[in-house]
Amino acid sequence: MTEAPDPTARVAGLFDALSTTYDAVGVDFFAPIADGLVGAMPPRPGERWLDVGCGRGAVLLPAAVGVGPSGRATGIDISSGMVEQARRLAAERGLDNVEVAVGDAQDPQVDGPVDVVASSLVLFFLPDPVAALRSWLSLLTPGGRLGVATFGPVDPRWDDVDDVFTPHLPPRLTDARTTGKDGPFGSDAGMERLVHDAGYGDVRTVTLELPVRFADAEQWHSFTWSIGQRAMWLAVPEQERADVRAEAERRIAAYADPDGSVTFTQVVRYTLASRSS
């Protein structure tokens, strides 16, 4: 009998499969979320940044631009496919102050110290978020900054569309936007407590209300296959996916504008903190 892969390997495999299409189907989602995180703690020339769970570089590359040639931006990601894409995009933009490697967000093995640890839409995937935050803290210089992006309240209309998957999902399916809202991730105060308990000071929250527009139901379908939500499709038996898609399209149509497009609002939470001197 073949042994099932551990959760970390499953997440790595999922994002390897997504790496060529992630954030690349014409929906403004991950880039504005990353821009919000970078904007909440603007890079300073000469700083050393660590982007934990860097993906294709949505935070990493703007940080590299901001710290300039005298600074350094290091990204780690559990997915080798994502690392390859981030390296490619950095090279295309002529950024030679970027370093990217495969690494575990739970306990990054990188050379420290760093001035900033940033992590966008990653913490809720980790088996022990407090332990991860503590490991990140150990890499920060005194006075160094932390910025973590997670999801805030879900648009009830978007939640209604996502609910088409519910009958098919295993109890612990990991999908960032739809299941990363439990426990400390369910509120600003919960996230602030989590970060404070990990040893950080000056903990505070900034939020962004992001309009997410789909040109039509077809683009919504492409989007869901291009992000972590693909795991939800894969949980649906193949012979039932057409019915699930038809029901999702029916629900989307109920919320659509006259041109067939639909816009949902996603609240994004930025938890900011620092390492005490």
C-alpha positions in Angstrom: 0.0 0.0 0.0 1.4 3.4 -1.0 1.8 5.8 1.9 -0.1 9.1 1.5 2.2 12.2 1.3 2.4 14.4 4.3 0.6 17.7 4.3 3.7 19.7 3.5 4.4 17.5 0.5 0.8 17.9 -0.7 1.0 21.7 -0.4 4.3 21.7 -2.3 3.0 19.5 -5.0 -0.2 21.6 -5.4 1.8 24.8 -5.8 4.3 23.2 -8.1 1.4 22.4 -10.4 0.0 25.9 -10.1 3.3 27.7 -10.6 2.9 28.5 -14.3 -0.6 29.9 -14.1 -0.7 31.3 -10.5 -1.7 35.0 -10.6 -1.6 34.9 -14.4 -5.3 34.5 -15.6 -6.2 38.2 -15.8 -7.8 38.6 -12.3 -6.3 41.3 -10.1 -5.9 39.5 -6.8 -2.5 38.5 -5.5 -0.6 41.5 -6.9 -2.8 44.2 -5.2 -2.7 42.1 -2.0 1.1 42.1 -2.2 1.2 45.8 -3.0 -0.9 46.5 0.1 1.6 44.6 2.3 4.6 46.4 0.8 2.8 49.7 1.0 2.0 49.1 4.7 5.7 48.8 5.5 7.6 50.6 2.7 11.1 49.2 2.0 14.0 51.4 2.9 17.2 51.6 0.8 19.8 49.1 2.0 17.4 46.9 4.0 17.6 43.1 4.0 14.1 41.6 3.4 13.0 38.0 3.8 9.8 37.0 2.0 8.5 33.8 3.5 6.4 31.8 1.0 7.4 34.2 -1.8 5.5 32.4 -4.6 6.2 34.0 -7.9 7.5 37.1 -6.2 4.5 39.4 -5.8 6.1 40.9 -2.6 9.7 39.9 -3.2 10.2 41.8 -6.4 8.7 45.2 -5.3 10.7 44.8 -2.1 13.9 44.3 -4.1 13.2 47.5 -6.1 12.5 49.4 -2.9 15.7 48.4 -1.0 17.8 49.2 -4.0 21.2 47.9 -5.1 22.6 48.3 -1.6 19.9 46.1 -0.1 18.9 42.5 -0.5 15.6 40.6 -1.0 15.6 36.9 -0.2 12.6 34.7 -0.9 11.9 31.1 0.1 9.0 28.9 -0.9 8.2 25.2 -0.4 7.4 24.9 -4.1 10.4 24.5 -6.4 8.1 25.5 -9.3 7.3 28.8 -7.6 11.0 29.4 -6.9 11.8 28.9 -10.5 9.1 31.4 -11.6 10.3 34.0 -9.1 13.9 33.6 -10.3 12.8 34.0 -13.9 10.8 37.1 -13.2 13.6 38.7 -11.2 16.0 38.1 -14.0 13.5 39.5 -16.6 13.4 42.7 -14.5 17.1 42.9 -14.1 17.0 42.6 -10.3 20.4 41.3 -9.2 19.7 41.9 -5.5 17.3 39.0 -5.3 18.0 35.5 -4.0 15.3 32.7 -4.1 15.5 29.2 -2.7 13.3 26.3 -1.8 12.7 26.5 2.0 10.2 25.6 4.7 8.2 28.6 6.0 7.8 26.9 9.3 11.5 27.2 10.1 13.4 29.1 7.4 17.0 28.1 7.2 18.5 31.4 5.9 21.4 33.6 6.8 20.3 36.3 9.2 19.8 38.8 10.5 17.3 40.6 8.3 15.6 43.9 8.7 12.1 42.8 7.5 10.2 39.5 7.4 7.2 39.6 5.1 4.7 36.8 4.4 1.7 37.1 2.3 -1.1 34.5 2.5 1.1 31.8 4.0 0.7 31.6 7.8 -2.6 29.7 7.8 -1.0 26.9 5.8 1.5 26.2 8.5 1.1 23.4 11.2 2.2 25.6 14.1 1.8 29.3 13.3 3.1 30.6 16.7 6.3 28.5 16.3 6.8 29.8 12.8 6.4 33.4 13.9 9.0 32.7 16.7 11.4 31.3 14.2 10.9 34.4 12.0 11.5 36.6 15.0 14.9 35.0 15.7 16.0 36.2 12.2 15.1 39.8 12.8 17.5 42.5 13.9 16.4 44.5 17.0 13.8 46.9 15.8 13.2 44.8 12.7 9.8 44.7 11.1 7.2 42.0 10.5 4.3 42.1 8.0 1.8 39.3 7.6 -1.1 39.2 5.1 -4.1 37.1 5.9 -7.8 37.2 4.8 -10.4 39.2 6.6 -14.2 38.7 6.4 -15.5 36.9 3.3 -18.0 38.6 0.9 -21.2 36.5 1.6 -21.9 36.4 -2.1 -18.5 34.9 -2.9 -19.0 32.6 0.1 -22.2 31.4 -1.5 -20.5 30.6 -4.7 -17.7 28.7 -2.9 -20.2 26.7 -1.0 -20.9 24.6 -4.1 -17.7 22.6 -3.1 -18.7 22.0 0.5 -20.5 18.6 0.1 -17.3 17.2 -1.5 -14.6 18.5 0.8 -12.6 16.5 3.3 -12.6 18.0 6.8 -9.0 19.4 6.7 -8.8 20.6 3.1 -6.3 23.5 3.0 -7.4 26.4 0.9 -6.2 29.8 2.0 -9.2 32.0 1.2 -12.0 29.7 2.1 -10.6 27.8 5.1 -8.0 30.3 6.5 -10.6 32.0 8.6 -10.8 29.8 11.6 -9.2 30.3 15.1 -6.8 33.3 15.3 -7.3 33.9 11.5 -10.9 34.8 12.1 -10.4 38.3 13.4 -8.0 41.2 13.7 -7.8 40.7 17.4 -7.0 37.0 17.0 -4.2 37.7 14.6 -2.8 40.4 16.9 -2.8 38.0 19.9 -1.1 35.3 17.8 1.7 37.7 16.8 2.0 39.1 20.3 2.2 35.7 21.9 5.1 34.9 19.5 7.1 37.6 21.1 6.6 40.7 18.9 5.9 44.2 20.0 4.0 47.2 18.5 1.4 44.8 17.0 -1.3 46.5 14.9 -3.6 45.9 12.0 -4.2 47.6 8.7 -7.0 46.4 6.3 -7.7 46.6 2.6 -11.1 46.2 0.9 -10.1 44.7 -2.4 -12.7 44.6 -5.3 -12.1 41.4 -7.3 -13.7 41.4 -10.7 -14.4 38.4 -12.9 -15.3 39.2 -16.5 -17.6 36.2 -16.5 -18.2 32.8 -15.0 -15.6 31.3 -17.3 -12.9 33.6 -15.8 -14.0 32.6 -12.3 -13.6 29.0 -13.3 -10.0 29.6 -14.7 -9.1 31.5 -11.6 -10.2 28.8 -9.2 -8.1 26.2 -11.1 -5.0 28.6 -11.1 -4.8 29.1 -7.3 -4.9 26.9 -4.2 -8.6 26.4 -4.8 -7.7 23.8 -7.4 -7.5 21.4 -4.5 -11.3 21.9 -4.0 -11.9 21.0 -7.6 -9.8 17.9 -7.3 -11.8 16.8 -4.2 -14.9 16.7 -6.5 -15.3 13.4 -8.3 -14.5 14.1 -12.0 -17.9 12.9 -13.1 -19.6 15.5 -10.9 -17.5 18.5 -11.7 -19.7 19.6 -14.6 -22.7 19.8 -12.3 -20.7 21.6 -9.6 -19.5 24.1 -12.2 -23.1 24.6 -13.5 -24.4 25.3 -10.0 -21.5 27.8 -9.4 -22.4 29.6 -12.7 -26.0 29.7 -11.7 -25.1 31.4 -8.4 -22.6 33.8 -10.2 -25.3 34.8 -12.6 -27.5 35.9 -9.7 -24.9 38.4 -8.6 -23.7 39.5 -12.1 -23.8 43.0 -13.6 -25.6 43.5 -16.9 -22.4 42.8 -18.9 -22.0 39.4 -17.2 -19.2 40.4 -15.0 -19.3 40.0 -11.2 -17.3 41.8 -8.6 -16.8 40.5 -5.1 -15.1 42.3 -2.2 -12.2 40.6 -0.3 -11.1 42.1 2.9 -7.3 41.6 3.4 -5.7 41.9 6.9 -2.2 43.1 7.4 -0.8 42.4 10.8 2.3 44.5 11.4 4.7 44.3 14.3 8.4 44.7 15.2 11.1 43.0 17.3 11.8 44.9 20.5 15.3 46.2 20.9 
